[in-house]
Amino acid sequence: MRNFTKKKFLIFLCIFSVLILGSLVITSGIGLLLQKFWAYRLTQALLIINIITAPLFLLFPEFEVQSRIITVGIWMIINGLILWYLSRKKIKDQFLEAIFTEQLEKQKSIP
């Protein structure tokens, strides 16, 4: 009986984490489209979390070892490339420029 409750808890934890991460990813995506700097930082944090937690997929016995290794490798490479792209100075400056533009517009509107 104890094992059954442990299994239920793990299922609940997985569903809860997927819902939380999913909402964070959607929020981050909308913020990126609006060029918000907080979304830029949130996306970087989520990518780092994905890179760190990707090897956990190797623990799932439902899939063959070779396919798990390939999946984790591709997952880490894609996340790493996106993180590298976001880390470029030109991209970061685009998000910072939006902050400065908003501040200038506020200053202009004040008489």
C-alpha positions in Angstrom: 0.0 0.0 0.0 2.8 2.4 0.8 4.3 1.9 -2.7 1.0 2.8 -4.2 0.9 6.2 -2.4 4.5 6.8 -3.4 3.6 6.2 -7.0 0.6 8.5 -6.8 2.8 11.2 -5.3 5.3 10.9 -8.1 2.6 11.1 -10.7 1.2 14.2 -9.0 4.7 15.7 -8.8 5.3 15.1 -12.5 1.9 16.6 -13.5 2.5 19.6 -11.2 6.0 20.3 -12.5 4.8 20.0 -16.1 2.0 22.5 -15.5 4.4 24.9 -13.7 7.1 24.6 -16.3 4.6 24.8 -19.1 3.1 28.0 -17.8 6.6 29.5 -17.3 7.6 28.6 -20.9 4.4 30.2 -22.3 4.9 33.3 -20.2 8.5 33.5 -21.3 7.6 33.1 -24.9 5.0 35.9 -24.8 7.5 38.1 -23.0 10.2 37.4 -25.6 7.8 38.4 -28.4 7.2 41.6 -26.5 11.0 42.0 -26.0 10.8 42.2 -22.2 14.1 41.8 -20.4 12.6 39.7 -17.6 11.5 37.2 -20.3 15.1 37.2 -21.6 16.4 36.3 -18.1 13.6 33.8 -17.5 14.3 32.0 -20.8 18.0 31.8 -19.9 17.1 30.3 -16.5 14.8 27.7 -18.0 17.4 26.7 -20.6 20.0 26.2 -17.8 17.5 24.1 -15.8 16.8 22.0 -18.9 20.5 21.5 -19.6 21.1 20.4 -16.0 18.0 18.2 -15.7 18.3 16.6 -19.2 20.5 13.7 -17.9 17.7 12.6 -15.6 16.0 11.2 -18.7 18.7 8.5 -18.8 17.1 7.0 -15.6 13.8 6.1 -17.4 13.9 2.3 -18.1 11.0 2.4 -20.6 13.3 3.4 -23.5 16.4 1.8 -24.9 19.7 3.1 -23.5 20.9 4.1 -27.0 17.8 6.1 -27.8 17.9 7.8 -24.4 21.5 8.9 -24.9 20.8 10.3 -28.3 17.7 12.1 -27.1 19.5 13.7 -24.1 22.4 14.7 -26.4 20.1 16.3 -28.9 18.1 18.0 -26.1 21.3 19.4 -24.5 22.7 20.6 -27.9 19.5 22.4 -28.8 19.2 24.1 -25.4 22.8 25.0 -25.5 22.5 26.6 -29.0 19.5 28.6 -27.9 21.3 29.7 -24.8 24.4 30.7 -26.8 22.2 32.6 -29.3 20.5 34.5 -26.5 23.9 35.3 -24.9 25.2 37.2 -27.9 25.7 40.9 -27.2 23.5 42.0 -30.2 20.5 40.0 -28.9 20.9 41.2 -25.3 21.2 44.8 -26.5 17.8 44.4 -28.3 16.1 43.5 -25.1 17.9 46.3 -23.2 17.0 48.8 -25.9 13.4 48.1 -25.3 13.9 49.1 -21.6 15.6 52.3 -22.4 13.0 53.2 -25.1 10.2 52.8 -22.6 12.0 54.9 -20.1 12.6 57.7 -22.6 9.0 57.7 -23.7 7.9 58.0 -20.0 10.3 61.0 -19.5 9.0 62.7 -22.7 5.4 62.4 -21.5 6.2 64.1 -18.2 5.8 67.9 -18.7 
